[in-house]
Amino acid sequence: MKREASCSCGQLRLTTHEAPVRISVCHCLACQRRTGSVFGAQARYSKEAVEISGTSRVYLRIGDTGKRIHFHFCPECGATVHYVVEGREDLIAVPVGAFADSEFPAPTTSIFERRQHPWVRLPEDMEHTH
């Protein structure tokens, strides 16, 4: 299954060639700040299933778990298109919004729910992690 993601200006692009390994939402404070929303939604793909084109800059952040996360964003428009978590270099995470696809599959996992806004409601059949 081929899907294309890009930054806002289209300079930094990513193409996937298979279904995601996992689709999740994260409620940690860093994801809230990164997205400007109440949670981040991302899909993870095996590194071999992803092609990246264009130029990116990297922002290194230490996550709530203490792992380093390398965020690749467009130097022109500033949109994050993909990132890699330390210890999981075999996977590339892509913010779901970068696909701009209303038919994108729903997340199956919700993490860092201790930071979840009390008014956010997610499906009960998801995996929930506090």
C-alpha positions in Angstrom: 0.0 0.0 0.0 1.6 3.3 -1.1 1.0 6.5 0.8 2.6 9.9 0.5 3.3 12.4 3.2 4.8 15.9 2.9 5.5 19.1 4.7 3.2 22.1 4.1 5.2 23.5 1.1 5.9 20.1 -0.4 9.7 20.4 -0.4 10.2 17.4 2.1 8.3 14.3 1.0 8.0 10.7 2.2 6.5 7.7 0.5 5.6 4.5 2.3 5.2 1.1 0.5 3.4 -1.0 3.1 0.9 -0.8 5.9 2.1 0.9 9.1 3.4 -1.3 11.9 1.5 0.8 14.5 -0.8 3.8 14.5 -1.0 5.6 17.8 -1.9 8.8 19.6 0.4 10.2 22.3 -0.8 12.6 25.0 2.6 13.5 26.4 3.3 17.2 26.9 6.1 17.2 24.3 3.7 15.9 21.6 1.1 18.5 22.6 3.7 21.3 22.2 5.1 19.8 19.0 1.7 19.6 17.3 -0.1 22.5 18.9 -2.9 20.2 19.6 -4.0 18.1 22.6 -2.2 14.9 21.3 0.0 13.8 18.5 -1.1 11.1 16.1 1.6 9.1 14.3 2.1 6.0 12.2 5.3 3.9 12.4 6.7 2.1 9.4 9.7 -0.2 8.9 12.6 1.8 7.7 12.9 -0.4 4.6 9.3 0.6 3.5 10.0 4.4 3.4 11.5 6.6 0.8 12.4 10.2 1.8 13.2 13.1 -0.6 14.0 16.7 0.0 16.0 18.5 2.6 15.4 18.4 6.3 16.8 19.8 9.4 16.9 17.8 12.6 15.6 18.8 16.1 16.8 16.5 18.9 14.5 16.1 21.9 14.7 14.0 24.9 11.4 12.3 25.4 9.4 11.6 28.6 11.0 8.1 28.7 14.5 9.6 28.5 15.1 8.4 24.9 16.4 10.7 22.2 14.1 11.5 19.3 15.3 13.0 16.1 12.6 15.1 14.4 13.1 15.8 10.7 11.4 19.0 9.6 11.3 21.2 6.5 13.8 24.1 6.7 11.4 26.2 4.5 8.0 25.8 6.2 8.9 24.1 9.5 6.5 21.1 9.3 7.7 17.8 10.8 7.5 15.0 8.3 9.2 12.1 10.2 11.1 11.2 13.2 13.1 8.3 14.7 13.2 7.2 18.4 16.4 6.1 19.9 16.5 2.3 20.3 13.9 1.9 17.5 16.0 3.1 14.5 14.4 0.3 12.5 11.2 2.3 12.4 10.3 5.7 11.0 7.4 7.6 12.6 5.3 9.9 10.5 2.7 12.4 11.9 -0.6 11.2 10.5 -1.5 14.8 9.5 1.5 14.8 7.1 -0.5 12.4 4.9 -3.4 14.8 4.6 -5.6 11.8 4.0 -9.1 11.6 5.7 -9.2 7.8 4.8 -6.0 7.1 6.9 -6.7 4.2 9.3 -7.6 4.9 12.9 -5.1 4.6 15.7 -5.1 1.4 17.7 -3.1 2.6 20.7 -3.2 5.6 23.0 -0.2 6.3 25.2 0.8 8.7 28.0 -2.9 9.0 29.0 -2.0 10.5 32.4 -1.4 13.7 30.3 -4.7 13.3 28.4 -7.1 16.3 28.6 -10.1 15.2 30.5 -12.5 16.1 27.7 -10.8 14.0 25.1 -12.7 10.8 24.3 -11.2 7.9 22.4 -12.6 4.5 21.4 -12.8 2.0 24.2 -11.5 -0.9 22.0 -8.0 0.8 21.7 -5.0 -0.2 23.7 -4.7 2.3 26.5 -1.5 3.1 28.3 -1.1 5.5 31.2 
